[in-house]
Amino acid sequence: MSQQVPSCHLPASPATSHSVSTMNAKASSGGEKEASGMRNETLGEAKRRQVIHVAYVIAALDLTFLFMQMGILPYFAKSLGLDSVGFGYLQTIFGVLQLVGGYIFGRFADQFGARAALILSCASGSIFFLLMSLSTSIPLLFLSRLPAVFMHGMPGAQKVITDMTAPSQRAGALGKLGLCFGVGIIAGSAMGGVLSTKFGIYVPTYVGLVGSLINTLIAMVWIPLQTKPKSDHHMTEHSTSRSGSLFSITEILRLMKFPGVMEVFIVKVFAGLPIGLFMIMFSIISMDFFGLEAVESGYLMSYFGVLQMVVQGLVVGKLASHCTEMTLLRLSVFVFAGVGLGMALMRTVWHYCIIAVPLVFAFSMLATITDSILTKAVPSSDTGAMLGICASVQPLTRTVGPTIGGLLYKQFGVSSFGYLQLVVNLGLFVYLLKSKIPLGDMKSQ
């Protein structure tokens, strides 16, 4: 018979029980921490998306009010007795203030944060519309331009988006600001015309004042005090910047020395310069060359707004996720050259409507990709200053544009803008093909 061995049940020692319970507690604690970390990460991502969406709203409202006052400004100035020469001076002063203020605003954003910069921009917009609503004479109208030095809602929104997106997602996120630009053109132009016609020339300024105050409150409530990740915030505290002043030529030159920055910035400036000159003269060209009435010009601007929304909102982001940024930069310059040829040969407004499709594509792609490349090529502590320098390109064109554009149009006609666009961009395209521009933090070429 087999002998059955009785089972022994030894009592567990206190040390063994404590060890087992400790292991179980640690495992439980580890699981809770992991789950908590996942929840916090999800919450953080949701918060980032919310802040980015708020930045889009602020940019759309800011651009709406800006285009609203741009639409009524010629009539507003005329009602005060300002002639065409004086109006040119008014626009030049606005362009110079924006040109000087772009870099200062960017440095301010780097030193005090994107939230403070957006609040400054929206508050400056409120003062701008307040002074404009009180302008009963030409000197007061000129005085109302002064707050424009800090009115940089788009660069402020770009700063928020740059701080809160990974480098691989930046081009797509910045591209969606084109939707805001399209909304601003369409809604602002329409609101300015309707309000001034039905309720008086000063009513749009009151709407702009109230709207800018609301925008200021949105920035104060919904934009966090710190938009940079903690690691980037630490880098900001130990910034490579050697100057504490808001405007420094030395700092601009320092940024230009980072790998690839000077080369890409030169492409950004010169690729869009000829079309910028054309757009400055467009109000005259639309009347003299195309024979359009004011209402028809408004429809054409709305068409541009819709194209801008579609291209930057739907096309740029998708291409940026599938192609390298250098490839897209070369593509935009090449398309710009083709647009130049089309502009040189166009004869009717319908030709221009066809050319507008590749024109808006190239313009949007160039702006988005160069901004993305340049902000990734400099330290995170300097992205605001870099965006400010980028934002100064358009005011620079507005400042020198009336003189150069007027000379080209008077001496050589509309086709001269097209030929200039073709030659400049063909040269830039060959330069981009032959040169190996270092892109630092970028995707490989």
Disulfide bonds with the S-S distance in Angstrom:
none
